[in-house]
């Protein structure tokens, strides 16, 4: 019998990549083992967000008595290997506010704050309520550290910044005791090495690169074109699927002008696809569509599976979403990374052997970047996706072998 796995990540956040990761992990596992038991965990817990088909338990339940515990907790994916508790809590604070959950202290703690006339610290209240477990960071947990979990593994993770000197001994101890570490770029590996981690670290592209081995590109593209046609796009014309996070008014104007210019030059349809509800990108993209007078179509979807289909239907994808770009890459679709100042973008390009001109450094370069993408056919990206997917499958097999799965 194969071991019972726990999966821990940001599976309670309405963001395309966060909700997609457990789906891809499960499909990768099902290719290799039909009787695998996986229990999903997140900070708050969740239920079928954006039709993802799974629930997740609040991770604090792992540290409670009387719960059935997994044999191994697999942490991933994304830039989770970090120690900034309150920054993570601040992001969740806005999600709680949208859902109407108050983070004001309750009971006696609330009365004490009132009596002392102290301000409410919602980030610390979120940490007390949902992150009250022993760990070096929200997702950096030692095996057996306050729980009955005998083993912890890391799968397709990133390390977004260097650790403070005072943190390094604890970080090194936790990761040197990990059962397995698979990081998604070399920069993340180097950051752990600088913190004193000496054990083996496997580096391979992001797990989502394997998507096209799990979803049929032709079938998904056909579904996507039907969705686009229902939203008023002429699917006999080529389509740019565009995404961006919320921008300043000045940058938003540049984006509008660049898209308008591109459409007039090429005749492409423009589909504006929100992928990060948690960041309110839908509102920003809706404004762009309204400003265009209907020339750009706002395609807001409630299902991550419909998002996959629309991405598969794109002739070009241009976006700031890391996993929107990775989905396009896996399907062999020409794509451009929008201006995002994060190391994970360059780390991905290096891992999958894509040239620097696949990224756009400023919004006023959009047309030039799109022209480069148009000039490349799908085989350019497919030729790089094939070896990248092989690396991902090899890393996943190595994970399961370490965890004593029968393949």
C-alpha positions as CSV (number, residue, x, y, z in Angstrom):
1,X,0.0,0.0,0.0
2,X,1.4,3.4,-0.9
3,X,1.8,6.0,1.8
4,X,-0.8,8.6,2.6
5,X,0.4,12.0,1.4
6,X,-0.5,15.4,2.6
7,X,-0.2,18.4,0.3
8,X,0.3,21.9,1.7
9,X,0.3,25.1,-0.2
10,X,-1.8,28.2,-1.1
11,X,-4.7,26.1,-2.3
12,X,-7.2,28.5,-0.6
13,X,-6.3,31.5,-2.8
14,X,-8.3,32.3,-5.9
15,X,-5.3,32.6,-8.2
16,X,-4.9,30.4,-11.3
17,X,-1.5,29.0,-10.4
18,X,-2.3,28.3,-6.8
19,X,-5.4,26.4,-7.6
20,X,-3.9,24.6,-10.6
21,X,-0.9,23.1,-8.8
22,X,-2.8,20.4,-6.8
23,X,-4.7,19.5,-9.9
24,X,-1.5,18.9,-11.8
25,X,0.1,17.1,-8.9
26,X,-2.8,14.7,-8.6
27,X,-2.8,14.0,-12.3
28,X,0.9,13.3,-12.3
29,X,0.3,11.0,-9.3
30,X,-2.6,9.2,-11.0
31,X,-0.4,8.5,-14.1
32,X,1.8,6.5,-11.8
33,X,-0.4,5.2,-9.0
34,X,-4.1,4.6,-9.0
35,X,-4.6,4.1,-5.3
36,X,-2.8,7.1,-3.9
37,X,-4.4,8.9,-1.0
38,X,-3.8,12.7,-0.8
39,X,-5.2,15.1,1.7
40,X,-4.8,18.8,0.8
41,X,-3.9,21.5,3.4
42,X,-3.8,25.2,3.2
43,X,-3.7,28.1,5.7
44,X,-7.5,28.7,6.0
45,X,-8.9,25.6,4.3
46,X,-11.1,25.8,1.1
47,X,-13.9,24.1,-0.7
48,X,-13.9,23.7,-4.5
49,X,-12.7,27.2,-5.3
50,X,-13.2,28.2,-8.9
51,X,-14.5,24.7,-9.7
52,X,-11.1,23.2,-9.0
53,X,-12.7,19.9,-7.7
54,X,-11.0,19.6,-4.3
55,X,-11.2,20.7,-0.8
56,X,-8.4,21.6,1.6
57,X,-8.1,21.4,5.4
58,X,-6.7,24.1,7.5
59,X,-3.1,23.2,8.2
60,X,-3.4,23.8,11.9
61,X,-5.4,20.6,12.1
62,X,-2.1,18.7,11.5
63,X,-1.0,19.9,14.9
64,X,-4.2,18.8,16.7
65,X,-4.6,15.5,18.5
66,X,-6.8,12.8,17.2
67,X,-6.5,13.6,13.5
68,X,-5.4,11.1,10.9
69,X,-2.0,12.2,9.8
70,X,-0.3,11.7,6.4
71,X,2.9,9.8,6.3
72,X,4.6,12.6,4.4
73,X,3.7,16.3,4.0
74,X,4.6,17.6,0.5
75,X,4.9,21.3,0.4
76,X,4.5,23.1,-3.0
77,X,4.4,24.8,-5.4
78,X,5.3,28.5,-5.8
79,X,7.5,30.9,-3.9
80,X,6.6,29.4,-0.6
81,X,10.0,29.0,1.1
82,X,10.0,32.3,2.9
83,X,9.9,33.6,6.4
84,X,7.9,36.8,6.1
85,X,4.9,35.6,8.1
86,X,3.2,39.0,8.3
87,X,3.5,39.8,4.6
88,X,1.8,36.5,3.8
89,X,-0.8,37.3,6.5
90,X,-1.4,40.7,5.0
91,X,-2.2,39.1,1.6
92,X,-4.7,36.8,3.3
93,X,-6.1,39.8,5.2
94,X,-7.6,41.3,2.1
95,X,-9.1,37.9,1.1
96,X,-10.8,37.6,4.5
97,X,-12.1,41.2,4.1
98,X,-13.6,40.3,0.7
99,X,-15.3,37.2,2.2
100,X,-16.6,39.2,5.1
101,X,-14.5,37.5,7.8
102,X,-13.5,39.9,10.5
103,X,-10.0,39.6,11.8
104,X,-10.8,41.6,14.9
105,X,-9.8,39.8,18.0
106,X,-12.6,37.9,19.9
107,X,-13.6,37.5,23.5
108,X,-11.2,38.5,26.2
109,X,-8.4,39.6,23.8
110,X,-10.8,42.1,22.2
111,X,-11.8,43.5,25.6
112,X,-8.1,43.8,26.6
113,X,-7.4,45.8,23.4
114,X,-10.3,48.1,24.1
115,X,-9.3,48.6,27.7
116,X,-5.7,49.4,26.8
117,X,-6.9,51.5,23.8
118,X,-4.6,49.5,21.5
119,X,-5.1,49.4,17.7
120,X,-6.2,46.2,16.0
121,X,-3.3,44.4,14.2
122,X,-5.1,42.2,11.7
123,X,-1.9,40.6,10.3
124,X,-1.0,39.3,13.7
125,X,-4.5,38.3,14.3
126,X,-4.5,36.2,11.1
127,X,-1.2,34.7,12.2
128,X,-2.6,33.8,15.6
129,X,-5.7,32.4,14.1
130,X,-4.3,30.4,11.2
131,X,-0.5,30.2,11.5
132,X,-0.3,29.3,15.2
133,X,2.0,26.3,14.7
134,X,5.8,25.7,15.1
135,X,7.7,26.5,11.8
136,X,10.4,28.7,10.5
137,X,8.1,30.2,7.9
138,X,4.4,29.6,7.0
139,X,5.4,26.7,4.7
140,X,8.8,25.7,6.2
141,X,8.0,22.9,8.6
142,X,10.3,20.4,10.3
143,X,9.2,16.7,10.4
144,X,7.7,15.9,13.8
145,X,8.0,19.5,14.9
146,X,4.9,19.8,17.1
147,X,3.0,17.3,14.9
148,X,2.9,13.6,14.1
149,X,4.2,14.1,10.6
150,X,7.2,11.8,10.2
151,X,8.5,13.3,6.9
152,X,8.3,16.6,4.9
153,X,9.2,17.0,1.3
154,X,9.3,20.0,-1.0
155,X,8.0,19.8,-4.6
156,X,8.4,22.5,-7.3
157,X,9.0,25.3,-4.8
158,X,10.8,28.7,-5.1
159,X,12.7,30.8,-2.6
160,X,11.9,34.4,-3.3
161,X,14.6,36.1,-1.2
162,X,17.7,35.5,0.9
163,X,17.3,34.5,4.5
164,X,18.5,36.8,7.3
165,X,21.7,35.6,9.1
166,X,19.8,34.9,12.3
167,X,17.4,32.6,10.4
168,X,20.0,30.5,8.6
169,X,20.8,27.9,11.2
170,X,17.2,27.0,11.7
171,X,16.6,27.0,7.9
172,X,19.6,24.8,7.3
173,X,18.5,22.4,10.0
174,X,14.9,22.0,8.6
175,X,15.9,21.5,5.0
176,X,18.8,19.2,5.8
177,X,16.2,17.0,7.5
178,X,13.7,17.1,4.6
179,X,13.0,13.8,2.8
180,X,13.2,15.5,-0.6
181,X,13.8,18.9,-2.2
182,X,12.8,19.8,-5.7
183,X,13.2,23.5,-6.5
184,X,12.0,25.2,-9.7
185,X,15.1,27.3,-10.5
186,X,18.8,27.6,-9.8
187,X,18.5,30.9,-7.9
188,X,16.3,29.2,-5.3
189,X,18.8,26.3,-4.9
190,X,21.7,28.9,-4.5
191,X,19.7,30.7,-1.8
192,X,19.3,27.5,0.2
193,X,22.9,26.7,-0.2
194,X,23.8,30.2,1.1
195,X,21.7,29.5,4.2
196,X,23.8,26.4,4.9
197,X,21.7,23.6,3.3
198,X,24.0,20.8,2.4
199,X,21.7,17.9,1.4
200,X,20.8,17.0,-2.2
201,X,18.6,19.5,-4.0
202,X,17.0,18.6,-7.3
203,X,16.4,21.5,-9.7
204,X,13.8,21.1,-12.5
205,X,11.3,23.4,-14.2
206,X,8.0,24.3,-12.6
207,X,5.6,21.3,-12.3
208,X,3.0,23.0,-14.4
209,X,5.3,22.6,-17.5
210,X,4.0,19.0,-17.7
211,X,0.4,20.2,-18.2
212,X,0.2,19.3,-21.9
213,X,1.0,15.7,-21.0
214,X,-2.1,15.7,-18.9
215,X,-4.5,17.9,-20.9
216,X,-5.0,17.3,-24.6
217,X,-4.0,20.6,-26.4
218,X,-6.4,20.1,-29.4
219,X,-9.4,19.2,-27.2
220,X,-8.7,22.1,-24.8
221,X,-8.2,24.5,-27.7
222,X,-11.6,23.5,-29.2
223,X,-13.3,24.1,-25.9
224,X,-11.6,27.4,-25.5
225,X,-12.7,28.6,-28.9
226,X,-16.3,27.8,-28.0
227,X,-16.0,29.9,-24.8
228,X,-14.4,32.8,-26.7
229,X,-17.1,32.7,-29.4
230,X,-19.8,32.8,-26.7
231,X,-18.1,35.9,-25.3
232,X,-18.4,37.6,-28.7
233,X,-14.9,37.0,-30.2
234,X,-14.6,36.1,-33.9
235,X,-12.7,32.9,-33.6
236,X,-12.0,32.8,-37.3
237,X,-9.4,35.5,-36.6
238,X,-6.3,35.0,-34.5
239,X,-6.5,35.9,-30.9
240,X,-4.2,37.4,-28.3
241,X,-5.1,36.3,-24.8
242,X,-3.9,39.1,-22.5
243,X,-3.6,39.2,-18.7
244,X,-2.1,41.7,-16.3
245,X,-2.4,42.5,-12.7
246,X,-3.7,45.8,-11.5
247,X,-1.7,48.8,-12.9
248,X,-1.4,52.4,-12.1
249,X,-3.6,54.8,-14.3
250,X,-0.5,55.8,-16.3
251,X,0.5,52.3,-17.1
252,X,-3.1,51.3,-17.8
253,X,-3.2,54.0,-20.4
254,X,0.0,52.7,-22.0
255,X,-1.4,49.1,-22.0
256,X,-4.6,50.3,-23.7
257,X,-2.8,52.2,-26.4
258,X,-0.4,49.3,-27.1
259,X,-3.3,46.8,-27.4
260,X,-5.3,49.2,-29.6
261,X,-2.3,49.8,-31.8
262,X,-1.5,46.1,-32.1
263,X,-5.1,45.3,-33.0
264,X,-5.3,47.9,-35.7
265,X,-2.0,46.7,-37.2
266,X,-2.7,43.0,-37.2
267,X,-6.5,42.4,-37.0
268,X,-6.1,40.1,-34.0
269,X,-8.9,39.7,-31.5
270,X,-8.0,40.7,-28.0
271,X,-9.3,38.6,-25.1
272,X,-8.7,40.0,-21.6
273,X,-8.5,37.0,-19.2
274,X,-8.5,37.5,-15.4
275,X,-6.4,34.9,-13.7
276,X,-6.0,36.3,-10.2
277,X,-9.3,37.1,-8.6
278,X,-7.5,37.5,-5.3
279,X,-5.7,40.5,-6.8
280,X,-8.8,42.0,-8.4
281,X,-7.3,41.8,-11.9
282,X,-10.9,41.3,-13.2
283,X,-11.9,44.8,-12.3
284,X,-8.8,46.3,-14.1
285,X,-9.3,44.2,-17.2
286,X,-13.0,45.0,-17.3
287,X,-12.1,48.7,-17.3
288,X,-9.8,48.2,-20.3
289,X,-12.6,46.4,-22.2
290,X,-15.1,49.1,-21.4
291,X,-12.6,51.8,-22.5
292,X,-12.2,49.9,-25.8
293,X,-15.9,50.3,-26.7
294,X,-16.1,46.5,-27.2
295,X,-13.0,46.1,-29.3
296,X,-11.4,44.1,-26.5
297,X,-13.5,41.3,-24.9
298,X,-13.4,40.8,-21.2
299,X,-13.5,37.0,-20.6
300,X,-14.1,36.4,-16.9
301,X,-14.4,32.8,-16.0
302,X,-15.4,30.9,-12.8
303,X,-13.5,27.7,-13.5
304,X,-9.8,27.1,-13.7
305,X,-10.5,24.4,-16.3
306,X,-12.2,26.9,-18.5
307,X,-9.1,29.1,-18.1
308,X,-6.9,26.3,-19.2
309,X,-9.1,25.9,-22.3
310,X,-9.0,29.6,-23.2
311,X,-5.2,29.6,-22.8
312,X,-5.0,26.6,-25.1
313,X,-7.1,28.5,-27.7
314,X,-4.7,31.5,-27.8
315,X,-2.6,32.2,-30.8
316,X,-0.4,34.3,-28.5
317,X,-0.5,34.8,-24.7
318,X,0.8,38.0,-23.2
319,X,0.6,38.3,-19.5
320,X,2.1,39.0,-16.0
321,X,0.8,35.6,-14.8
322,X,3.7,33.2,-14.3
323,X,1.5,30.2,-14.7
324,X,-0.5,31.7,-17.6
325,X,2.9,31.9,-19.4
326,X,3.9,28.4,-18.3
327,X,0.6,27.0,-19.5
328,X,1.1,28.6,-22.9
329,X,4.7,27.3,-23.0
330,X,3.6,23.7,-22.2
331,X,1.0,23.8,-25.0
332,X,3.6,25.2,-27.4
333,X,1.9,28.6,-27.8
334,X,4.0,31.7,-28.5
335,X,3.9,33.9,-25.4
336,X,5.4,36.9,-23.7
337,X,6.0,37.6,-20.0
338,X,4.7,41.0,-19.2
339,X,6.8,43.4,-17.1
340,X,7.2,41.8,-13.6
341,X,10.2,42.5,-11.5
342,X,10.6,39.0,-10.0
343,X,13.5,36.6,-10.1
344,X,11.2,33.6,-10.8
345,X,10.6,34.8,-14.3
346,X,14.2,34.8,-15.3
347,X,14.7,31.6,-13.4
348,X,12.0,29.9,-15.5
349,X,13.4,31.2,-18.8
350,X,16.8,29.8,-17.9
351,X,15.4,26.4,-16.8
352,X,13.5,25.9,-20.1
353,X,16.1,27.4,-22.4
354,X,14.0,30.4,-23.6
355,X,15.7,33.6,-24.8
356,X,15.5,36.9,-22.9
357,X,13.2,38.4,-25.6
358,X,10.3,36.3,-24.4
359,X,10.0,38.8,-21.6
360,X,8.9,42.4,-21.9
361,X,10.7,44.9,-19.7
362,X,8.2,47.8,-20.0
363,X,4.6,48.2,-21.2
364,X,5.6,50.5,-24.0
365,X,7.5,47.6,-25.6
366,X,4.4,45.4,-25.9
367,X,4.0,45.8,-29.7
368,X,7.7,45.0,-30.4
369,X,7.5,41.9,-28.1
370,X,4.3,40.7,-29.7
371,X,5.9,41.0,-33.1
372,X,8.7,38.8,-32.0
373,X,6.2,36.2,-30.7
374,X,4.3,36.3,-34.0
375,X,7.5,35.6,-35.9
376,X,8.0,32.3,-34.0
377,X,5.9,29.3,-34.8
378,X,4.7,26.8,-32.3
379,X,7.6,24.4,-33.0
380,X,10.0,26.9,-31.4
381,X,8.3,26.5,-28.1
382,X,7.4,22.8,-28.5
383,X,11.1,22.0,-29.1
384,X,11.9,23.5,-25.7
385,X,8.9,22.2,-23.9
386,X,9.7,18.5,-24.7
387,X,13.0,18.3,-22.7
388,X,11.6,20.6,-20.0
389,X,8.7,18.2,-19.5
390,X,11.1,15.3,-19.3
391,X,13.0,17.0,-16.5
392,X,9.7,17.6,-14.6
393,X,8.6,13.9,-14.9
394,X,12.1,12.8,-13.8
395,X,11.9,15.0,-10.7
396,X,8.4,13.8,-9.9
397,X,9.5,10.1,-10.2
398,X,12.5,10.9,-8.0
399,X,10.1,12.3,-5.4
400,X,7.8,9.2,-5.4
401,X,10.8,6.9,-5.3
402,X,12.1,8.7,-2.2
403,X,8.7,8.4,-0.6
404,X,8.6,4.6,-1.3
405,X,5.7,4.7,-3.8
406,X,5.2,1.6,-6.0
407,X,5.4,2.9,-9.5
